[in-house]
Amino acid sequence: MKRLDTQTFTFNEKLTEEQISFFNQNGFLHFKNFIAKDTVQLFLNEFKRIEEQILTDGEQKINGVPLKFGKDLDGSPLVQRICFASKFSPILREYIQDPRIQSLTTLIGGDARVGEDEKDGLVFNHYVRDKHSKFTSMGWHTDSPRDLFLGQKIHKMLNIGTHLDDCLSRNGGLKVLPGTHTQGVFQTLFRKKQFIDHQPDVNEVGLDIEAGDLTIHDGDLWHRVEASVFEGEQSRRRVMYVPIVTGKYVPKNEHSKTPFYQRLAKYVVK
C-alpha cells in the first residue's frame, strides 16, 4: 500500500501553513489525540443513550433520512447509522460548536459552515463484522455529488471525522486516494462505481487511527471504509462525522422528504 512521508499532525489553536499545504495537495488531514480518552468515553455513552431512545421511540428516520439498523454481537438491536445526532444531545452539539471544529471552515473559506442541520447533520457510524451486522464496510465513493440528487450543483464540502475506536490500517478502516479531490467533475462522479466498488486500489492510503483522532477529507476525495479483517469485538469501529458545507443554506427538519439516493442505500452499502 502506498504511504505518504507525513500522514499525521497535532492540532493546536489553528491550522498551520504546513497542514493547509498538505490538505491542498492530498485532500485529507489526520490529527492525533484531538480529543481526550475520557471525552471519547463520554461521547460513546451519549450515543448509547441516543440509541436506546431511538429504539424505544421506534424511530425509522430523522429529518427524512433513514436510520440503519442491525444487531450487536449478542443479537441485541443496534442502530448502526444515526443521523442528526446532535439534536438529541447538548454535549454533542457543544462539541461541533467548539472553536477548533469551527476553525476548519478556513480550509474551503467563503461561506463555509458546520452543517449541523444540513446534509445528514452529525452522523454516527457503528461498524461491526459479525453474522448479525448489516454494516461492515462502505465502498469507494465521493461525498459532494449527493448535491446532484437534491437538484443542486456540486458545492465544495468537507467531512470531519471524530474516531471513537482504535483502527490500524491493517485492520481495514478508512482508505483514501490522495489528490483525487482535484479531479474534474466526470472523475468525481465516475472514476469508480460509487459505493459498489470495494476493491483495493494500488494508490490508496490507509490511516492508522486511534480513539480520539480526528480526520478531515474533501468531499471530492475518493475514499472507502474497508471491512475489518477480524470478526467480533476486535472489528468494532465507531466514528462520528459532521459536514462543513458551502452554498445555499438548506436545513432539514421533521417534514423533509427522503432523498431518492438514500432509498437505494440499503442495496449498495454492506
Secondary structure, 3 states (H helix, E strand, C coil): CCCCCCCCECCCCCCCHHHHHHHHHHCEEEECCCCCHHHHHHHHHHHHHHHHHHHHHCCCEECCEECEEEECCCCCEEEEEECCHHHHCHHHHHHHCCHHHHHHHHHCCCCCEECCCCCCCCEEEEECCCCCCCCCCEEEECCCCHHHHCCCCCCCCEEEEEECCCECHHHCEEEECCCHHHCCHHHHHHCCCCCCCCCCCCCCEECCECCCCEEEEECCCCEEEECCCCCHHHHCEEEEEEEEECCCCCCCCCCCCCCHHHHCHHHHCC
